[in-house]
Amino acid sequence: MAQLHTKDWLDHHLDDLPNWQRDAFREFGHMIADPGNTYPCVPGRQGFLTNNLRFAFIPDPTSEQAIIDVANLLQQYGQCSRETGKYASLVIFFNTPQEMLNSFSIEDYEQLFWSVLNQVSAKDHTPWPEHISMDPTHHSWEFCYDGHPYFAFCGTPAHEIRKSRHSPYFLIAFQPRWVFEEINDSTSFGRNIKKIIRKKLMDYDGVPAHPSLKWYGQEDNQEWKQYFLRDDDSVPSKCPFTYMKNKFKAIGVSFHK
């Protein structure tokens, strides 16, 4: 079964890991904790440096075992995330097949990302939190598992322009919604952090921030649009989470919500 790991544990056991896991973690560390402090996500960098993040390695993202592992990891993580620190996040690295690395476009990875979220959601038997809308077009919607809402972030090998979304391995990070209790538009700390991140994001990517990046809860915000950002400013015409959930239902896959 997939396990949660701390940065400190991984630092001390790198030589014991399979090559791909060792490479994935090292590349992530080089990106988020680069000496020049250029990585845009200030809370993410701080979380990495202070051992707040949790990491996991799982198989080919198209496999059934990967879905089982993500579901199990979210179950574990939901029970302990508040004990890991105020900059908590769960970072999951997938063992990305070579043929996928060679041929997948950003749109292919986008479809894969939403497929993973939908299949994981189908394994969730806990009621959706009452304060979180089940409608992705509503500004309160957020992906939930086992009663816990998360902001989901996807990084892929295909991203080239938005380097902040590039990862040599297919990657999904889940950030608990409670992390944003002090990082939002209603606090001076949140507004200041946003200015810093936007400036660093522009410098890092070399292009303006994606227009979908807004504050959670804003009337015109839809969180799902921020989960997976394409290299350009385009977005799907409808939320893939709803579309794929309906597709799965049509073939008999039930969603317990």
N, C-alpha and C positions, 0 to 999 in steps of 0.2 A: 504494500500500500504506500502511496506517495506520502512523504513526510514534510512537515514544516521545518525550515532551517533558519537560524540566525546568521547574520554576516560573520559574527565572531566564530561560530562553529565552522562555517565554510572556509574562512581564512585558515583555520587550523587543520582542515581535512581535505584541502584541495587536491593533494596528490593521491588521495584515495578515491576520487571521483572518476567516472568514465570521462573520456576525452571531451565529448561534446558538452557535458555538464560543466567541466572545468573551464572550457572555452567560453561558454555562455555567461557564466558568472564573472569571469575576468573582463570580458568585453563590456558587460553592464557596469562594472566598477570603474573601468577606464572612462566610460561615457559620463556617468552621473557624478563622479568625484574627480574630474579632470583637474590638473594642477592650476589651470587658468580660471577655474570657477565659472565656466561659460554655460553650463547646462541650465536651461531656463527654469525648471521646476525647483524653486528654492526649498519648499517643504520636503520634496522627495530627496534632494541631496542631503538635507539635514537629517532626514530619517535614516538614510543609508549610513552616514557618518556616526550616528549615535545608536546604531544597532536596533532601531525601531522597526525596520522592515523585516518581513518574513519571506522566505524563498522556497520554491518547490520546483522539481523537475519531473515532467511527465512525458508519456510516449507521443508518437505521431498524432497530431491533432485531429486527424480524420478517423482515428480508431475509437471503438467503443470504450476501451480501457481508459483513454484520455478523458472521456466524459465522466466516467465513474470516478476517476481520480480528482477532477476539478470539483465535483459535487462533494466528495469526501473532504477535500481540503477546505472548502468553504464552510462545511459543517464544523470542522476543527477550529478554523480561524475565527468564526463568529463567536465562539465561546471564550476566546483568549485575546482578541484584538485590543481591547481596552487596557490590557495589562502590558502591552508591548511598547507603549509610549505615545505621545500626542501626535507624532508624525507617522502614524501607522499606515502600512500598505502591505498587501500580499502580492508578490511578483511571481508569476508562473511562467517558466520556460518550457517550450514544447520541443521535443526532438524532431526537428523539421527535416523531412526526407530530401535527399539531394535532388530528386526530380521536381519537387515542389520549389526548391531554391532556384532551379534552372528555368522553370516555366511559368510560375505563378505571377500574375499581375496584381496591382493594388486592388483591383475590383475582385479578383479571385480570393485574396486574403480577406477582403471585406465580407464576402459571402461566407467564408469559413468562420470568421469571428462570430457573426450572428448565428450561424449554425451551432457553434459551440454553446453560446449563451442559451439558445432555445432548447437544446437537448439537455443541458444542465438544469434548466428551469423545469423541464418535464419530470425530473427526479425529485423535485422539491414538494414535500407533503405538508409543509407548514403554511398556514394562511398568510396571504399577503398583508403586510402591515396596514392598518386602517388609515393612517395619515398619509400613505403613499398611494397616489392614483395608479390604477392598473392600465390606464390609457396613456401610451407614450407621447401623445400630442398634448397632454396636460403638463403644466409647468412643475407639478410636484412629483412627476414620475421619476423613478430611479430603479435600476435593476435590483431585485431583492432575492435573497436566498436564506432559508431557515429563519425568516423574520427580520433579517438584517439588510438594510439598503446599502448599496455600494455604487460608487462611481467606477466605471470600467474603462480602462485605457488599453488600446491595442498598439503594439509596435510590430513592424514587419520588415523583412529583408528587401521588399520592393520599393519602399519609400526612399526617394532620392532628394527631392526638393525640400520637403519638411523633414529635415534631419532629426528634429526632436521626436519624430515618430518612427525613426529607423531603428531596427534591431537585427543583428545577424541571424537571430532565431525568432520564429513566431512567438510572440510574448503577449500575455494579458495580465494586467495589474488591476487589482480590486482595492479601492480605497474606501474605507468605511465612511458613511455619510457624517458620523459624529465628528470626524476630523475637521469638518468645515464649520463647526459651531462657532469658532473664533475667526475663521477665515472666510468672511463674506462681506457683502456691501454695507452691512449695518455696523461694522466696526472699523475704526481708523486703522487698526492693524491689517485687516483684510483689504481695505482700499489701498494701503501702501504696498502690501505684498503684490497686489494685482498690477500696480504700476511697474514694479520691479520686474515681475515675470514677463509682462508684455514687452518691455524694453529688451530684456535678455532673449526673449523668443524671436523678436525681429532680428537681432544680431546673429543669433544661432542659425536660424533658417534662411535668412537673407530675403525673406518675403514677408508681407504683412500677415498678422495673425489671422487665422481662419475666421470668417464672419460668424460662424456658429458658436464661437467661444463667448459665453455669457455667464452671468451668475445664476446659480441654482435658485429657483423660486421666482425669478423675474417672469412677468406675465407673458413676455414674448420668447421665453427660453424653452427649448426642448432638449433635455439632457442627452437623449440618444444620439443626436447629431454631433455631440462632442466625443463620443466614445471612440469612433473610428473616423479620423480625418484623412481625406484623400490629399494627394499632392497639390491639386488645384482647389478651387473654392466650391466645387460642386458637391451636392448631397443627394442621396436617394430621394425619389419622389414621395415615398412613404416609408414608414419605419419598418425595417426588415424584421424586427422582433415580433411585431403583430402579424406581418405577412407570413413569416415562416411558422409561427405558432398555429395560425389557421391552416396552413398547409399540412403540418404534422397531425393536427386534429382530423383532417380529412382522411388520413391513412390510418387512423386509429390510435395515435399516440396521445395519451391523456395528460393534461396539465392540472395539477391539484392546487387550485387557488381559491 
